Amino acid sequence: MSDPNQKAAATSAAAHAPKQNNSKRRVLMTLIVLVIIIAAIAYGLYYFLVARFHETTDDTYVNGNVLQITPQVTGTVISVNADDTQTVKIGDPLVSLDPANSKVALDPAEANLAQTLRQVRTYFVNKGQYEAQVARRRSDLSRAG
């Protein structure tokens, strides 16, 4: 038969084998958990520093620069100088209007301006006449006094 010392050595070796497996397993699990934690921290930093500022869309249509255009004056449109959704700069003419409407509005305005100028000239002429009357009456007053 076998020696009792050999049996004790075999049982102690068998008892130490699971401890070695458990310690290797524990170290491996700790390393995996540390890698997952480091990856989560790295992704969190990436998201908060870079990814949250990046906008994506599935339909590739963004209407951030689309504005409604309202006219300042009324009139008949002769030509349209910009297409739908075309980018334009400030000051670029979008449409050309028929000049007949503005001419019709300009003629009475010019006539009104001419009449106002005539009235102002009349006021200046009258001012000279009134100054002459005041001077004549002062001289009459000085002779009478």
C-alpha positions in Angstrom: 0.0 0.0 0.0 0.9 3.6 -0.1 2.5 5.6 2.5 0.3 7.9 4.7 2.8 10.8 4.0 2.2 10.5 0.3 -1.5 10.6 0.9 -1.2 13.8 3.0 1.1 15.4 0.4 -1.5 14.6 -2.4 -4.4 16.0 -0.4 -2.4 19.1 0.5 -1.4 19.6 -3.2 -5.1 19.2 -4.1 -6.1 21.7 -1.5 -3.6 24.3 -2.7 -4.6 23.9 -6.4 -8.0 25.6 -6.0 -6.4 28.4 -4.0 -4.0 29.1 -6.8 -6.9 29.0 -9.4 -8.9 31.3 -7.2 -6.1 33.8 -6.8 -5.4 33.8 -10.6 -9.1 34.1 -11.2 -9.4 37.0 -8.8 -6.4 38.9 -10.4 -7.9 38.3 -13.9 -11.4 39.6 -12.8 -9.8 42.6 -11.1 -7.9 43.4 -14.3 -11.1 43.1 -16.4 -13.0 45.3 -14.1 -10.2 47.9 -14.1 -10.1 47.9 -17.9 -13.9 48.3 -18.1 -13.8 51.2 -15.6 -10.9 52.9 -17.5 -12.8 52.5 -20.8 -16.0 54.0 -19.2 -14.0 57.0 -17.9 -12.3 57.5 -21.2 -15.7 57.4 -23.1 -17.2 59.7 -20.6 -14.4 62.2 -21.1 -14.7 61.9 -24.9 -18.4 62.4 -24.8 -18.3 65.5 -22.5 -15.3 67.1 -24.2 -16.0 66.2 -27.9 -19.0 64.1 -28.8 -21.7 66.2 -27.2 -20.9 69.1 -29.6 -21.2 66.9 -32.7 -24.7 67.0 -34.3 -25.8 64.2 -36.7 -28.9 63.7 -38.7 -30.4 60.7 -40.6 -32.4 62.6 -43.2 -29.5 65.1 -44.1 -31.9 68.1 -44.1 -31.2 70.9 -41.8 -33.2 74.1 -42.0 -31.0 76.3 -39.8 -30.4 78.9 -42.5 -33.9 79.1 -43.9 -35.5 82.4 -43.3 -38.8 83.9 -44.4 -38.4 86.9 -46.7 -41.0 89.7 -46.4 -41.2 92.6 -48.9 -40.5 96.2 -47.9 -42.5 97.6 -50.9 -45.3 96.2 -53.1 -44.9 95.8 -56.8 -44.9 93.5 -59.8 -42.0 91.0 -59.8 -40.0 91.0 -63.1 -37.4 88.4 -62.1 -36.3 86.3 -59.2 -32.6 86.3 -58.6 -32.3 83.5 -56.0 -33.5 79.8 -56.1 -35.2 78.0 -53.3 -32.8 77.2 -50.4 -29.9 79.0 -52.2 -27.5 80.8 -49.8 -27.5 84.5 -50.3 -25.5 87.3 -48.7 -26.8 90.4 -47.0 -27.6 93.1 -49.5 -27.9 90.7 -52.5 -31.1 91.6 -54.5 -33.5 88.7 -54.4 -36.1 90.0 -56.8 -36.4 92.7 -59.4 -39.6 94.8 -59.4 -41.3 96.6 -62.3 -40.2 100.2 -62.2 -43.6 101.5 -63.4 -45.1 101.3 -59.8 -42.2 103.2 -58.3 -42.4 105.8 -61.1 -46.1 106.3 -60.5 -45.4 106.9 -56.8 -42.3 109.1 -57.5 -44.1 111.6 -59.8 -46.5 112.9 -57.1 -43.7 113.0 -54.6 -41.6 115.2 -56.9 -44.6 117.5 -57.5 -45.1 117.8 -53.8 -41.4 118.6 -53.3 -41.6 121.3 -56.0 -44.6 122.9 -54.4 -42.9 122.9 -50.9 -39.8 124.5 -52.4 -42.0 127.2 -54.0 -43.6 127.9 -50.6 -40.2 128.1 -48.9 -39.0 130.6 -51.5 -42.1 132.6 -51.0 -41.4 132.7 -47.2 -37.9 134.0 -47.9 -39.2 136.7 -50.2 -41.9 137.7 -47.7 -39.3 137.8 -44.9 -37.4 140.4 -46.9 -40.6 142.4 -47.4 -41.5 142.2 -43.7 -38.0 143.3 -42.7 -38.3 146.3 -45.1 -41.7 147.2 -43.5 -40.2 147.0 -40.0 -37.3 149.2 -41.0 -39.7 151.8 -42.6 -41.9 151.9 -39.5 -38.9 152.3 -37.2 -37.7 155.3 -39.3 -41.3 156.7 -39.1 -41.2 156.2 -35.3 -37.8 157.9 -35.0 -39.0 160.9 -37.1 -42.2 161.2 -35.1 -40.5 161.0 -31.8 
